[in-house]
Amino acid sequence: MEKLSLAQETFTREILEISYDVEDDSVLSRDRLRDNLVAKGITDFSESDFNSLCESLSTNNQMSEIARYTKGHLFSLYSSRTALVEQIATKLGGLNAKDFADFDLFKGRVIKLSDFASERNCLLYVDAEQTFIQTAIESFGQQMTHKLNRGSKVIIMNGFQCYLKRMAHVLPMEVKAARTHNFNLGIKMIRGAYMNEERSIAA
C-alpha cells in the first residue's frame, strides 16, 4: 500500500498538477500532460494508451481541475490497466509484477465486498490511516463512492484525518466533486488518530 500511495500522490501532484483549490478552473492540456510524463521518464507509450488516459481524466473533453481530482485514480478499481498506467506506477512508486498481482487480488475483493454491500444496502466505512498509506486509501474510497453512492444510497463512508492541514482543502474538493458529478458523500471527520505517530515521523 505504501508503493501505491507514493505513486498515486506523485501522479496527482506532479503529473496531473492538482492544486486542491475549489476556485481553480484551470484545464490541463494534452501537451502539458505529455510533457509531465516525459519529465518523469515516462516516454515509451502508445498514442492509444495516451488518448485513453486523457479521456479517463476528462469531463466534456476537458481535463479540468475538478475532473482530474475526481477521476485521477492511477489504480482503477473499475477499469482495465493499460501499459501506460503500469509504466507510470512503476516509475513513480517502484511497483513490480508481484505488486500489480497483489493489487489485482485486492481489487477483486474490494469489488466483491462493496457490490455485496450495495445489493443489501449495507453501509461500509473506509477508515483513514497513516499518511504514508492514506493517499491510496482515499483513492479507493472515492472510486467506490462515485460508483455506489448514487440515487438515494450512501453505501460508502470515508474517513478523513482532520488534524492534517491538507484536509482543509480536500473536504471542499470532495463537496465540489459530489455536486459536479452527482454522487452522495459519506464523510466521517476524524480529529486525532495517529497524531502522535505522525509527529514522530515528521520530526
C-alpha positions as CSV (number, residue, x, y, z in Angstrom):
1,M,0.0,0.0,0.0
2,E,3.0,2.3,0.6
3,K,4.1,2.0,-3.0
4,L,0.5,2.6,-4.3
5,S,0.2,5.7,-2.1
6,L,3.6,7.1,-3.3
7,A,2.7,6.5,-6.9
8,Q,-0.8,8.0,-6.5
9,E,0.4,11.0,-4.6
10,T,3.2,11.8,-7.2
11,F,0.8,11.2,-10.1
12,T,-1.7,13.6,-8.5
13,R,0.8,16.4,-7.7
14,E,3.4,16.2,-10.5
15,I,1.6,14.7,-13.4
16,L,-2.0,15.9,-13.0
17,E,-0.9,19.2,-11.3
18,I,-4.0,19.1,-8.9
19,S,-3.9,22.2,-6.7
20,Y,-6.8,21.3,-4.3
21,D,-8.3,24.7,-4.9
22,V,-12.1,24.8,-5.4
23,E,-11.8,28.1,-7.2
24,D,-9.2,26.7,-9.7
25,D,-10.8,26.4,-13.1
26,S,-7.6,25.6,-14.9
27,V,-7.6,23.0,-17.6
28,L,-4.6,20.6,-18.2
29,S,-3.8,20.4,-21.9
30,R,-2.8,17.2,-23.6
31,D,0.6,18.7,-24.4
32,R,1.2,19.6,-20.8
33,L,0.2,16.2,-19.6
34,R,2.6,14.6,-22.1
35,D,5.4,16.9,-21.0
36,N,4.8,16.0,-17.4
37,L,5.0,12.3,-18.2
38,V,8.2,12.8,-20.2
39,A,9.7,14.8,-17.3
40,K,9.3,11.7,-15.1
41,G,11.0,9.5,-17.7
42,I,7.7,8.0,-18.9
43,T,8.2,8.0,-22.7
44,D,7.6,4.6,-24.1
45,F,3.8,4.6,-24.6
46,S,1.3,4.3,-27.5
47,E,-0.8,7.1,-28.7
48,S,-3.8,4.9,-28.0
49,D,-2.9,4.5,-24.3
50,F,-2.2,8.2,-24.0
51,N,-5.6,9.0,-25.6
52,S,-7.2,6.6,-23.1
53,L,-5.6,8.3,-20.2
54,C,-6.7,11.8,-21.4
55,E,-10.3,10.5,-21.9
56,S,-10.3,9.0,-18.4
57,L,-9.3,12.3,-16.9
58,S,-11.8,14.4,-18.8
59,T,-15.3,15.8,-18.4
60,N,-16.8,17.3,-21.5
61,N,-13.5,16.7,-23.3
62,Q,-11.6,18.9,-20.8
63,M,-9.2,17.9,-18.1
64,S,-10.4,20.5,-15.7
65,E,-9.1,20.7,-12.1
66,I,-12.3,19.0,-10.7
67,A,-12.3,16.3,-13.4
68,R,-8.7,15.5,-12.7
69,Y,-9.4,15.4,-8.9
70,T,-12.4,13.2,-9.3
71,K,-11.1,10.9,-12.0
72,G,-7.3,10.9,-11.4
73,H,-7.1,7.4,-9.9
74,L,-3.9,5.7,-11.1
75,F,-5.1,2.3,-9.7
76,S,-8.6,2.0,-11.0
77,L,-11.0,-0.5,-9.3
78,Y,-13.4,-0.4,-12.2
79,S,-11.4,-0.3,-15.5
80,S,-8.6,-2.2,-17.0
81,R,-5.0,-1.2,-16.7
82,T,-3.1,0.0,-19.7
83,A,0.6,-0.4,-20.4
84,L,1.0,3.3,-19.8
85,V,-0.6,3.1,-16.4
86,E,1.7,0.3,-15.5
87,Q,4.7,2.3,-16.6
88,I,3.5,5.4,-14.6
89,A,3.0,3.2,-11.5
90,T,6.4,1.6,-11.9
91,K,8.3,4.9,-12.4
92,L,6.5,6.8,-9.6
93,G,6.1,4.1,-7.0
94,G,8.6,1.4,-7.8
95,L,5.9,-1.3,-8.3
96,N,6.9,-4.7,-9.7
97,A,5.0,-7.6,-11.1
98,K,4.1,-9.0,-7.7
99,D,2.8,-5.6,-6.6
100,F,0.4,-5.5,-9.6
101,A,-0.7,-9.1,-8.9
102,D,-1.4,-8.2,-5.2
103,F,-3.3,-5.1,-6.3
104,D,-5.4,-7.2,-8.7
105,L,-6.3,-9.6,-5.9
106,F,-7.1,-6.7,-3.6
107,K,-9.2,-5.1,-6.4
108,G,-11.3,-8.2,-6.9
109,R,-12.0,-8.5,-3.1
110,V,-13.0,-4.8,-2.8
111,I,-15.4,-5.0,-5.7
112,K,-17.0,-8.2,-4.5
113,L,-17.4,-6.9,-0.9
114,S,-18.7,-3.4,-1.9
115,D,-21.1,-4.8,-4.6
116,F,-22.4,-7.2,-1.9
117,A,-22.9,-4.4,0.5
118,S,-24.7,-2.3,-2.2
119,E,-27.1,-5.1,-3.0
120,R,-28.1,-5.3,0.6
121,N,-28.0,-1.5,1.3
122,C,-25.3,-2.1,3.9
123,L,-23.0,0.8,4.8
124,L,-19.2,0.3,4.5
125,Y,-16.8,2.5,6.4
126,V,-13.4,3.2,4.8
127,D,-11.2,4.1,7.7
128,A,-8.4,6.6,7.4
129,E,-4.8,5.5,8.2
130,Q,-1.3,6.9,8.4
131,T,-0.2,9.5,5.8
132,F,2.2,7.1,4.1
133,I,-0.6,4.8,3.0
134,Q,-3.6,7.2,3.1
135,T,-3.4,8.6,-0.5
136,A,-4.2,5.2,-2.0
137,I,-6.9,4.5,0.6
138,E,-8.6,7.9,-0.3
139,S,-8.4,7.0,-4.0
140,F,-10.1,3.6,-3.4
141,G,-12.8,5.1,-1.1
142,Q,-13.5,7.9,-3.7
143,Q,-13.9,5.4,-6.5
144,M,-16.3,3.3,-4.5
145,T,-18.2,6.4,-3.5
146,H,-18.6,7.6,-7.1
147,K,-19.9,4.2,-8.2
148,L,-22.1,3.2,-5.3
149,N,-23.3,6.4,-3.6
150,R,-25.9,7.1,-6.2
151,G,-29.6,8.0,-6.1
152,S,-30.8,7.7,-2.6
153,K,-28.0,5.4,-1.5
154,V,-25.0,6.2,0.7
155,I,-23.1,2.9,0.9
156,I,-19.5,4.2,1.3
157,M,-18.5,6.3,4.3
158,N,-14.9,7.7,4.0
159,G,-12.8,8.8,7.0
160,F,-10.7,11.9,6.8
161,Q,-7.9,12.7,9.3
162,C,-8.8,16.3,10.1
163,Y,-5.7,17.1,12.2
164,L,-3.9,17.2,8.8
165,K,-3.6,20.6,7.2
166,R,-4.4,19.3,3.8
167,M,-7.9,18.3,4.8
168,A,-8.9,22.0,4.8
169,H,-8.5,21.7,1.1
170,V,-9.5,18.1,0.5
171,L,-13.0,18.3,2.0
172,P,-14.2,21.3,-0.1
173,M,-12.9,19.4,-3.1
174,E,-15.0,16.4,-2.1
175,V,-18.1,18.6,-1.8
176,K,-17.5,20.2,-5.2
177,A,-16.8,16.8,-6.8
178,A,-20.1,15.4,-5.4
179,R,-22.1,18.4,-6.7
180,T,-20.4,18.4,-10.1
181,H,-20.6,14.6,-10.7
182,N,-23.9,13.9,-8.9
183,F,-22.9,11.4,-6.2
184,N,-23.6,11.3,-2.5
185,L,-21.0,11.9,0.1
186,G,-20.5,9.9,3.3
187,I,-17.9,11.6,5.4
188,K,-16.5,10.9,8.9
189,M,-14.2,13.6,10.2
190,I,-11.5,12.1,12.5
191,R,-9.8,14.5,14.8
192,G,-6.8,12.7,16.2
193,A,-6.0,9.2,15.1
194,Y,-2.2,8.6,14.6
195,M,-1.4,12.2,15.7
196,N,1.5,11.1,18.0
197,E,2.9,8.7,15.4
198,E,2.7,11.3,12.7
199,R,4.5,13.8,14.9
200,S,7.4,11.3,15.3
201,I,7.5,10.6,11.6
202,A,7.6,14.3,10.8
203,A,10.4,15.0,13.4
